[in-house]
């Protein structure tokens, strides 16, 4: 697929989803089953409105069935499923209509809260509609087929996805809302994060830990909190706080490195460095609040990291404990304002060199 976009000055190639692969393989297999004609390419429509023409691989004919595959291409988006072959076996059945099943390497949903009910194969609603739509184009009137989607190697690859955390066992999910993989898509990451929250909410959980990365996650584990209740949100704290409210959570522990959370203290809720990298400025402003001289403020503004800024502030004679508590308190207040006081929030501020440096907010008991 040779369609590109430009992001951050880079030329990036679009790809297509496992859902598109499953739909294309199913259409190709159905066509070959009813015509007896072997084809090397198949065309499908996607919900995005783009037409795909994909290579048909590993074709096998049997008595009343045809099986073939389409190779997943994630474009320039990092994706554990890139390169897998998504197979569809289409076989005749006596009754009219289309039935879709999951085979080898397709996960099975075991927990509520996902778009697919427990016990069903992890084929999301949009890919399911795509499969049915494409096969229906081929299916002769009065005929019926059973469609089985399989992904050799899918069970092993699934270990590198969100599926184990979501309670999807035995393989990957067949996914995609547009049929197209947008390179470096923030929306795809947000959808995965939201799904984690959805599953926890469906299980009755009302308390959760948010961490921007591994430092906060590792710290939260030392608190004895179950790993699956700790969600690494990356840069999308605002999004996750909104979703926590939406899914009925009552308590959030926010545990993270000061380098990320000091941005939140200034009301920045997408903390990606290209969106807002005001760490030194915020630290300098808060140091000025504690009486820092212009010379000290200038040193903080020239610091390379928040850890270095903390060292500079501590050596200046400013009470570092009070300074850190001030930041934690500001993070707490901004989060409360952002959620319109709909969540109990406890902030744990962490430094690599110092460990836990401050706490603030509503005490969350586990």
N, C-alpha and C positions, 0 to 999 in steps of 0.2 A: 504494500500500500504506500504510494508515493504522494502523500499529502502532508504538508509541513505547516508549522506555525513558528513564530519567533517569540521567545521569552527570555528576558534578561540578556538580550543580545545573542542568544543561541538559536540556531536552526534546529527544530525538533520535529520528528516524524510522528504522525498519528498511527495508532494501531487499531485492532478490533478485538472485541471482548470474547470471552468463552461462550457467552450467549449467542453471539453471531456465528461462532464456529459450530455450535450445536445445531442451530437453525439451518445453516448451509449444508452441513453433513446430512441432516435429516431430509432436506429437500432433494439433495443429490441421490441419496439412497432410494428414496421413494420414486424418483424419476426412473432410475435404472431398474427398479423392481417391476414397474408397470410397463416399461418400454422394452426392456431387455437390451437397451443400448448403453454401452459404456461411455461415460463422459469424463473429461479431464478438468473441466471448470464448471462452476455453478455461480449464478447471480442471485443475490438476495437484496431486499430493502432493509434499511435500519430505521429505528425510531427517530434518529437524528435527521433522516431524510436523504442520507447518502446511500448510493448503490455500491455494493461490493461484488467484485468478481474474484472468486477464490479458487485456488488449485485443489482438486479432489485427489486424495491420497489413499493408498493401500486398499484398493477396491476388492471386495470378496463377494462372490455370488454363491448362494446355497439354495436348497429346496424351499421355495416360498419366502426367501429373505435376501437382502443385500446389506452389506456393511461397508462403510467407508469413513474416512477421517478428513479433518481440516486442521492444519497446524495453527495454533494460537500465535498471533504476532502482536506483542504489546507496544510496538513502535519504540520510541525513546523514553518510555515510562518504565521505571524499575518495577518488575512484576515477577513473582515467583512462578507464575504459570506460563511465562513466555517460552515458546518452543514446544510445549506439550501438544500432542495430537488429540483432538476431541473427536471421538468416534460416535457414529449413530448406526444402530442396526434397525432396519425397518423390515418387519415381517407381517405377512398376511394374517388376519384373524377373521373368524366367521362373522362376528357382529360388525355393523357399520360403525364408523367413527374412528377417532384417534385416541390412543392411550399412550402416555409418556411415562417412562420409568427411568430410574437411575441404576447403572450397573457398576462394574469395577471402577474404583477411583473417583466416584462421585459420592460426596459425603451424604450422611443422613442426619437430619435435624433431630436433636434429642431434648431441646429445651424450648419453652415458650418465649415469646417476645421477638421472634424473627418474622420476616414476611411469609415464611413457609411453616406450616404446622409441624409439631413433633411427629416423628415417624415417617415423614415424607422425605424424598430425595431433595438435596439442597440445590434445586433448580428454581431460581427466583422468578417472581411473577412475570416480569417483562421478557426474559428469555423463554419462559414457557409459552407466552403468547406468540413470540416470534416463531418458535418451533411449530406450533399448531397452525399458524398462518401460512408458513411456507409449505408445509406438507399438504395442507388443504388445497393449495393451488394445483397440486399434482394428483390428488386422490380422485379416482373416478367415482361417479355417483353410485351409491349402493355398496361401496367397498369399505373395508376397515383395516387398520394397521396398528400394530404395537411398535412403539418407538422406544429404544433403549439407548440412553446416552452413557458412554463409558470413557474413562480417561486412564489408560495405562500409566502407572507411575504417580497417579494423582494422590494416593494415600501418603506417600512419602513427601511429596511437595507440600501437601496441606499442613505439615508440621511447621512450615516456614510462613504460614499465613495466620490470620486472626481466628481460623476455625476452631482450634483447640480451646481457645478462651470463650468462644461462642457456643460450645457444646455441639459442634458439628463434627461427627466422627466418620472415619473411613475414607475420606477423600476431600477433594476441593469442592467449592461451590461453583455453579454455573451462573455467572453474574452479568450485569450490564444493564443500565437504564437507557442508554442511547445507542448501544450496539458498537460504539466507537470508544477507543481508549485515547483520551486526551493526554498528551505527554505532561508529566509532572503536575497532575491535576490535584489541586487542593480539595476540590469537591469529593473526589474519590476517598481521600484520607478522612475527611469529615464524615462521610457516610459510614466508613468502617468504625470510627470512634462512636458515632451515634448508635450503631448496632450493638456495641459492647454495653452501652448504657441501657439500651432497650431490653437486652437479655437479663441484666441484673435487676432491672425494675420488675420484669415479669416474674422473677423468682421471689419477689417481695423485699428485695434490699432497698433500704432508704438512706444508707450511708455509703459514701464512696470517697476514695482518695484521688485527687488530681495531682499529677506531677508533670512538669514540662519535659523531663528526661530521666536518664538512669540514676542520677545522683539522688533525686527525690524519691524515686522508686526504691532504690536500695535502702535509703533511710527509713521509708515507711515499713519495709519488711522487718526492720529491727524493732518496730513497735508491735510486732506480732500480728500485723494485719495480713489477711489472706491475699495472696498474689493477685488473684482475679478481681479483687476489689480496688486494685491500684491501676489507674488508667493514665498512660503517658499521652498527654494531649498535644505535645509538640509546641506549636505556637498559637493554638486556637483556644485560649482560655475563655474568651468571651462566648464563643460558640458553645463550648461545653457547659458553661454555667447556665446558659439559656436552656440547653437540652436537659440539664439536671432538674431545673424547675419544671419543664414540660413533662418529664417522666415521673414526677412526684417524689423526687428525692428531697429529704429534709435537712441532711447534714453533709457538708463537704469539708474534708481536710485538704488544704492546699499546701503541699510540701515541695520545695524546690530551691535550687541554687539562687543566691542573691542576684547573680548576673541576669537571670530571667525575671525574677519577681520584682526587682527594683523598677523595672519598666511599668509593671502593674501598679506600683505605688504612685506613678504619675498618670494613671488612668489609661494606660496602653494595654489593650486586650488582644491584639494580634501582635505577638512579640517577635515576629521575623525581623531580622536585622535590616532588610530592605524596606520594611514597612516603617519601622521606628527603632533607631539605635541611639537612644538618649541616655544610656547608662551613666556615662561620665557627667553629663549635664545634671541629671537628677541627683547623683551623689554630691556634686559640687554645691547645688542649691541647698541640699539638706545640711551639708557641712557649714554653709553660710548661716543657716538657721541656728546652728550651735555656736556661732561666733567666729568662724574661720576667717582669717585675713585674706586679702586679695591674693597674696603670694601663695597661700595654701590652696585657695580655690583654683588658681592657675595650675598648680601641680596636679590636682585631681583631674582637671580637664585634659591634661596631657597624659594621664595614666592609660595604660593599654588594656587593663582588665579591672573588674570590680574587686578582685582579690588584692591587686596592687593599690587600688584606691583605699581599701580598708586599712592596709598597712600604713599608708600616708596619713590617714585620719587618726589612727591610733597613736602614731609617733608624735602627732601634733599636740597631744595632751587632751583632746576631746574625749569624753567618756564614751568609749566604743560600745559598751553595753547599752547605754541610753540611746546612742545613735542607731544601733541595730533594732532596738525595740520600736523606735520611731518609724523606721522603714516598715517593719512588720505591721504596725498599727495602721499605717497608711495603706498598705496592701489590703488589709482587712476592711477598712472603711470604703475603699474603692470597689471592692467586690460586693459588699453589702449594697452600695448605691447602684451598682450595675444590675443586681438582681432584684432591686426594689424591696430589699429586706425579706425576701421569700425563702432564704436559706440560712441555716446556722452554719457559720464558716469559721474554721480554725486555721490559722496560718503558721507554718513552721518554716523558718528562714534558715538556710543551710549555707555554710562556707566549706570549700574543700579543705582548707587548712585548719579551720576551727570547729568543724562539725556544726551542731545546732547552735545558732547564735541568737535566735530570738523566737518567741511565740507571741501570738496575739489572737484575740477574738473569742468566739464561743467555744467552750470546752466540749469536745466530741468524745463521748464514752463509747467504747466498742464492746 
